[in-house]
Amino acid sequence: MARDLKLAIIHQTSMIIAMKKKFLFLLLCLSFLSLPAFAEDPQLEIIIQNRILATVNGKNISVFDVMKKMDVFLTRNYPEESKSATQRHQFYSQSWRQVLDQLIDNELILADAEKLQVKIPDAKIRETIHERFGPNVMASLDELGLTLDEAWQMLYTEMAVQQMSWHRVYKKAQDHIGPADVKVAYHDYLEKNPPKEEWKYQVLSIRAKTEKLGSIYAQKAYALIRNEPLSFETLAKKLTEETEPDSDISINVSNEYNVEGKDLSSSHKTILCNLEPGAYSEPIAQVSRHDNSTVHRIFYLKDHKVSPPSTFDSMVEKLFDDLVQNEVSKEFPPYLAKLRKQFNFDEKNLQSIPADFQPFSLH
């Protein structure tokens, strides 16, 4: 029972992602909607050059059919923008050819569904119409320029296409993916997403005229913090107060470093790895890259956090779904090509469309 529930969830997720991918190009086309709005001329209107664009299994697909499909999408997702003739025209102009291809594919899959006598219950279509178009269905359809029969057929086609896509493609894609494939995918994920480390630390640097003098003051500093943990700022102040006026000692406290593990220098990491949070390193003599002088440094590790990657259990459904989607992308083109041949899809109408044909103009 648990396995059936899991498969149902994966099935539902796969279908949702598939529909999202179908409309990805539409969302990209809508990028212009984020641009600043300008005052629109109310006299502007879209002129439609209607013609037959394709014929699938005896059914003609016209410019009007493509426009209605785009109108439904716009009104559902961008109701305010759909009222602008300028924005609708831009959307139509950029999207009509992709929507046409989608309608052709849908009609071919629908023909396959009818051949298998796939049934979509009337009650399910009626319920979806009310969900899709709200309580005042007829008013919503009038606004879209759709009849009830057209809306019914649109939803029937959508549901039949989803059911056939599952039967012909998604189920096969899922059958190709086994537990071993998911484990390999998780291993790849771990390689690309190692544990994330975050280091917070400070460095106290002591420079002197001679290496020996610098070492003396570094040991003084270390003795002070061993007996009483001090902030580096307080420690530097104490050391400065003890410094002879002519000793030429320079004591510097760094800002707090907050560094990801991948960005941490190897020399600093070697030192910090031996410290617990709240601990100080012993004085370390290092050669300055600026002037080759010897600098004595003490490191203070404030905090070290390790964020492990997501566990296998938390990733398994996503990994499985990603693998399925990859298989689907391989399975769909051959399936559609087979349908074009099986139902004798004639490319002549498509080929007769001029390359520069624009069915929508703004006047």
N, C-alpha and C positions, 0 to 999 in steps of 0.2 A: 504493500500500500504506500509506504514511504517512497519507494522507488518510482511508483506511478505518479505520485505528487511531484517529485523532483523533475521527472520527464515533462510533466504538464507545464511546470514553471519554465523549464528550458525552451519548450515549444513556444510558449507565449512570448518569452523574451526574444527568441529568434525571429518571430513574425514581426514584432514591434520594431526590432532593429532593421529588418529588411525594408519595412515601409519607410523608416526614417532615411535609409540609404537611397530609396527611390526618389525621395523629395530633397535630397541633399543639394542637388543642383538648383532647386527652386530657392532654397535658403540662401545659397550663394548669390543668386540673381537679386535677392532682396536686400543686398548690402547697400544699395542706393537709398533704401528707406531710412537709413541712419543719418543721411545727410541733412543739413539744415533745410527747413521747409520754407518755400517761397510762396508769396501770394499768387493764387492761381486764377487765370482768366475763366470765369464761369461759362463763357461761350465756347470753350474748347470742347470738342467731341472726337471720339475715336471712330474713324472710318474703316470699315472692314471690307476687305477684298475676298469675298467668299468663293471657294472652289472646292472640288473634291481633291483631297490630298492623298488618299490611299483607299484601297478596297480590300477588306479582309473577310474571307469566307462568305462572300456575297454582301457584306455590309460596307457601305461607304462611310468614310471618316472625312468630315469637312472642316474648314476653318472654324465654323461655328461650334462644332463638337469640341475642338481643342480649346476654344475660348471659354466654353462653359466649364470645362475641367479646371482651367486656371482660375475662373471666377469663384468656384467653390473653395478652392484652396485659399485664395486671397481673403475671402469673406470670413472664413473660419479662423484664419491665423492672424490676419492683419486688417480687421474691419475698418479702421479709420483710414488707412492708406488706400483701401480698395475704393473709397469714395472720390479719390483724386484721379481725374482723367490723365494727367501727366504721368503719375506714378504707375497707373495701370498700363499705360501705353509702353512705358519703359520695360515693365515686367513682361508684358505680352511679347514685345520685340525680342527680348533676350531669351525667352523660355519656350516659345511655341514649338520649335523643332524637337526639343527634348520631350515635351509633353506628347507630341505626335508619336514619337517612337514608343513611349510608354503605352499609349492607347492601342497601337498596333500589337505590341506584345500582349496586352491584356485580352484583346479580341482573339488572338491565337490560343492563349491559354483557356479562354472561355469556350472556344470550339472544342478543345480537348476535354474540358469538363462535361460539355453536353454529349460528347461521344461516349463518355463513361457514365452518363445519366446521373451526374452529381446533382443532388437536390439541396436547395437552401430553403428552410422552412419560412413560410410567409410571416409567421409570428416574429421570427428573428429579424427579418427585413423591416417589418413595421416598428419593432422596438428600436432598431438602429436609426430609422428615419426620425423618430422623436428625440433620440439622444443627439443626433447630428444637427437637426434643424430647429430644436427647441419646441416649446409647447404650442406655439402658433405656427404650425408647419406651413400652411398655405401662404401666409404673409412672407415667411422666410424664402419660400420657393419663388414667389412673385418677384422679390427683390433680386434674386439670382437669375431671373428669366427662365426658370425651369418649371416644367409641368410635374405633377405627381408621378406620372408614368416614367418620365425621364429620370427623376430622382430614384425611383424604385429600381429601374434598370441599372443605374449607376452603382447603387449599393449591392444589387444582386451580382453584378460583374466583379465588384471589389471582393466580395465574400467568396465567390467561386474561384477567383484568381488566388486568393490566400489559401483556400483549401487545396487546390491543385498544386500550388507551389510547395505546400507541405508534403503532399503525397508524392510528387514527382521528383522533387529536389531536396527539400530539407530533411526528410526522413532518410534518404540515401546518404546525405552528407553526415547525418548523425551516426548512421550505421558504420561509417568509415572510421569513426573516432573511438578508440578504446582507451582503457585506463593507462596503458603504457604511453600513449601519445600525450595524455594530459601531464604525466610525470615528466616527460621530456620537455614539454612547454614550460613547466614550472622550473626545471633546471635552467632553461634559457633565461627565464625571468630573473632567477637569482644571480646569474652571471651579469645581467644588465643592471641589476638593482642590489648591489651589495649593501650590508648594514651601513647606515648613515651615522657617522660620528660627528660630535660637536665638542670642541675643546675651548674652554675659557681659562685664560691664564695671563699672568703678568711677568715681566722680566725686569730685574734690577741689574743695571750695568755699572761697573766701576772701572774707571780709567785712571792710571797714574803715570808719573814720569818713568818709573821702572816697573818691570814685571813683579819684582819682589815686593815693592811697596803696595802694588795693587792686590797682591795675594794676601798681604797682612790685613788690609782693610776688608777684603772679602771674607776672611776668616772671622774678623770682628763682627761683621754683619751676620754671619751664620750663627755665631755664638749667641748673639742677642735674640734671634728668632727661635733658636732651640730652647732657650730658657723661657721665653714669653712670646707667643705668636703676635706679630705686629703687622699692620699694613705696611706695604713697601713705602708709602709716603711718609709714615711715622719713622720707619727705619732709616730712610734717607736723611730725614731731619736730624735724628740722633747722631748718625755718622758725620754729618756736616758739622755739627756742634763740636765733635771731638777732633776734627781735622785741624792740623797746624796751618797757620795762615800761608806758609810758603811751601806746603807739601804738594801743591798742584794736583789735587785729587778732583776728579769729576764723577759725580754720582747721578745717574739718570734712572728715572722710573718710567717704564712704558705705559701707554694707555692699555686698557684691558683688551686683549685679543679675543675675538670670538670667531673661530675658524672651523670650517668643515674639514673632516678628515682628509678628503681628497685634495684639499688646498694647503694642508699643513706641510711645512718643509720637513725633509727627512731628518735634518739635524735637530730640530725642535721636537719632532715626534719621538726620536730615540730617547731624549731626556724625559719627556712627559709620560711616556709609557711606563716608566719606573716609579711614578708618583701616584699616590691616592689623592682624591680631591681634598683640599685643605692642607696639603703637604708642600714643603719647600725642598728644592734640590740642594745638594751640596754645591759650593762654588765651583764653577767650571771655567777654565781658561780657554778662550777662543780667539782666533785671529780675525781682526776686523777686515772686512772686504774693502773698506774705504781707504785705509792708510796702512794696512798690514801691522798695526799695533796690537798688542795683547790686551784683551778686554776680559775681565772676570765677571761672570754672570751668575745670578741665582734666579731660578724659575719657581714661580708659585702657581700651582694648579688649583684654580677656583672650582672648576666643575668639568666633568667629562660624562657626556651622555651618548649612549649607543641606541639608535632606533633600528631594530631589526626589520627586515623586509616582511611583507605580509605572509602569513602562514599558508600552507598548502590548502588547509580546509577552507580558509576564507577566500581563496583564489580559485578553487576548483570549478565553480560554475562559470566564472568569467573566462577562465582558460578554455574550458570546454566550448563555450559559446564562440569565442574567437576562432577556435579551430574549425568549428562548424561553419562560421561565416566564410572562412578561407576556402573550405570545400565547396560551399554554395557558389562562390565566385567562379569556381572551375566548372561546376555542374550546370549553371543556368545557360551560358551561351550555347553549349551543344543541344540542350533541351529546346531552346527557342529556334535554333537552326533546323532541328528536326521537325518542329511544328510548321515552319515556313515551307518546308518541302512537302510535308504530309498534307497540308491544306492548300497547296498550290498558290502560295502567296505571290501575287504579281507585283514586281518591282517597278512596272512601267510608270504608274502614277507618280511614285516617288522620284523616279529618274527624270520625269517631265517637269518637275518643279525647278524653275531657274535658280541658280546659285545665289542670285541677289534678290530673290523674291521676299518681299515684306508684306504680309497680309494685313498689317495694321498701320494706319497713318493718323496723325493728329492734326486736326484743322479747327 
